[in-house]
Amino acid sequence: MSSSLLIVQFVLAIMLTISVLLQKSSSIGLGAYSGSNDSLFGAKGPASFLTKITMTLGLLFVTNTLTLGYIYNQQKQQSVVDTVKTDRLIPAKPNTSKQIPLVPAVPVIPNSK
């Protein structure tokens, strides 16, 4: 889930950057490539359309950022101890039918007297 949201975050960042650069400003920027005033978007050109798109992309970007922060915070609060499987840590009961000596057998050396 977090990896797909991270990909969406990158796409939103690129689209938001492009929509900001396409808007007209005092130095025109990339807005010069947006077409003339007789365009599909009305008499003002794409200005109001790009403003709405930029605002929508900005809200999506902020929402996605907050969601990613929440998800990563929840993952960080999980402890490593919570993920350990305890069924393998408990030793099995020893087999009473076949006793294994705790001390290894020591060979007895006879006296040569």
C-alpha positions as CSV (number, residue, x, y, z in Angstrom):
1,M,0.0,0.0,0.0
2,S,2.7,2.5,0.9
3,S,4.8,1.7,-2.2
4,S,1.8,2.5,-4.5
5,L,1.1,5.7,-2.6
6,L,4.7,6.7,-3.0
7,I,4.5,6.2,-6.7
8,V,1.3,8.3,-6.8
9,Q,3.2,11.0,-4.8
10,F,5.9,11.2,-7.4
11,V,3.4,11.4,-10.2
12,L,1.5,14.1,-8.4
13,A,4.7,16.1,-7.8
14,I,5.5,16.1,-11.5
15,M,2.0,17.0,-12.5
16,L,1.8,19.8,-10.0
17,T,5.1,21.2,-11.1
18,I,4.0,21.1,-14.8
19,S,0.7,22.8,-14.0
20,V,2.4,25.6,-12.1
21,L,4.9,26.2,-14.8
22,L,2.2,26.3,-17.5
23,Q,0.4,29.2,-15.8
24,K,1.1,32.7,-17.0
25,S,3.2,34.9,-14.7
26,S,5.0,38.2,-15.0
27,S,7.8,36.5,-16.8
28,I,5.4,34.3,-18.8
29,G,7.3,31.0,-18.0
30,L,6.1,28.1,-19.9
31,G,2.6,29.7,-20.3
32,A,3.6,30.9,-23.7
33,Y,3.1,27.4,-25.0
34,S,-0.5,27.2,-23.8
35,G,-2.1,28.7,-26.9
36,S,-4.0,31.8,-27.8
37,N,-7.0,33.5,-26.2
38,D,-9.4,31.8,-28.7
39,S,-8.9,28.5,-27.1
40,L,-11.2,25.7,-25.9
41,F,-11.1,27.0,-22.3
42,G,-12.8,30.4,-23.0
43,A,-12.0,34.1,-23.4
44,K,-9.4,34.1,-20.6
45,G,-7.6,31.2,-22.1
46,P,-6.5,28.3,-19.9
47,A,-5.9,30.5,-16.9
48,S,-8.9,29.6,-14.8
49,F,-8.7,25.9,-15.9
50,L,-5.0,25.7,-14.9
51,T,-5.8,27.4,-11.6
52,K,-8.5,24.8,-10.8
53,I,-6.2,21.9,-11.9
54,T,-3.3,23.3,-9.8
55,M,-5.6,23.6,-6.8
56,T,-6.9,20.1,-7.2
57,L,-3.5,18.6,-7.7
58,G,-2.2,20.6,-4.6
59,L,-5.0,19.2,-2.4
60,L,-4.4,15.7,-3.7
61,F,-0.6,16.1,-3.0
62,V,-1.2,17.3,0.5
63,T,-3.7,14.5,1.3
64,N,-1.4,11.9,-0.1
65,T,1.5,13.3,1.9
66,L,-0.5,13.1,5.1
67,T,-1.7,9.6,4.3
68,L,1.9,8.5,3.7
69,G,3.1,10.1,6.9
70,Y,0.4,8.3,8.9
71,I,1.2,4.9,7.3
72,Y,4.9,5.3,7.9
73,N,4.3,6.4,11.5
74,Q,2.2,3.3,12.1
75,Q,4.9,1.0,10.7
76,K,7.5,2.7,12.8
77,Q,5.6,2.2,16.0
78,Q,5.5,-1.6,15.5
79,S,8.2,-3.3,17.6
80,V,10.5,-6.0,16.4
81,V,9.4,-8.1,19.3
82,D,5.8,-8.0,18.0
83,T,6.9,-9.8,14.8
84,V,8.8,-12.6,16.5
85,K,7.2,-16.0,16.3
86,T,7.0,-17.3,19.8
87,D,6.1,-20.9,19.0
88,R,9.7,-21.5,17.9
89,L,11.2,-19.9,20.9
90,I,9.6,-22.3,23.4
91,P,11.7,-25.4,23.8
92,A,10.1,-28.7,23.3
93,K,9.6,-31.1,26.2
94,P,12.4,-33.5,26.5
95,N,11.8,-37.1,25.5
96,T,11.7,-39.1,28.7
97,S,12.0,-42.5,27.0
98,K,15.5,-41.8,25.9
99,Q,17.6,-40.0,28.5
100,I,20.6,-38.2,27.3
101,P,23.3,-37.8,30.0
102,L,24.2,-34.3,30.9
103,V,27.9,-35.1,31.5
104,P,29.7,-36.9,28.7
105,A,31.0,-40.3,29.7
106,V,34.7,-40.3,30.8
107,P,36.7,-43.4,29.9
108,V,38.1,-45.1,33.0
109,I,41.8,-45.9,32.8
110,P,42.8,-48.9,34.9
111,N,45.7,-48.6,37.4
112,S,48.8,-50.3,36.3
113,K,50.0,-51.3,39.8
